[in-house]
Each structure stands twice: as C-alpha cells, then as structure tokens.
C-alpha cells in the first residue's frame, strides 16, 4: 500500500551515483529497470529516486513471501554519492553483517 507523507533521512537515492562501488556490484541492471518505471511515473507526477527504490524494495520483499512494508513517500534525492564506507564490506558473512548493523 502506498502512503503520501513527507519524510527525511534514510534512503536518499544516491545509489544511482555509486554503481561502480564494489558493494553495489550487479545493481546496474536493477537501476536500469527502475529508470524505465521512474520515467513513466515522472510523466504523471515527478518522483524521487529515493521513493522509487524504497517502494521497489518493499514490493520485492512482499513478492518473495515477506511481510508487507508500509512505505512513506516524500524522500528527496541526494545530488551526489554518499561518502564511501557507509555500507558493510561485501565479503562479510551473516554473522559479520549482524555485528555491523548492531553497531548502527
């Protein structure tokens, strides 16, 4: 379900500037698919990359049998990449990922 509400922080769409980073390997195809959807939505009403990515992620979770995730819309896009090192190393195993995110 989609909700319209202005939010701040969190997802900012900067991934579109960060596709060459090792931790984002393989995401070019996904961003290309989302670009098609974003272009169609923008023709009706402009939408941020941050909102498109957030909604796509929530839909993917639900399609894979996970819970329905309510997505509040209204995120603003970053004008450039986020600083490096904000995501865990791509080589971490499940335990390493848990430790990394527990710190946050």
Secondary structure, 3 states (H helix, E strand, C coil): CEEECCCCCCCCCHHHHCCCCHHHCCCHHHHHHHHHHHHHHHHHCCCCHHHHHHHHHHHHHHHCCCCCCCEEECCCCCCCCCCCCCCCCCCCCHHHHHHHHHHC
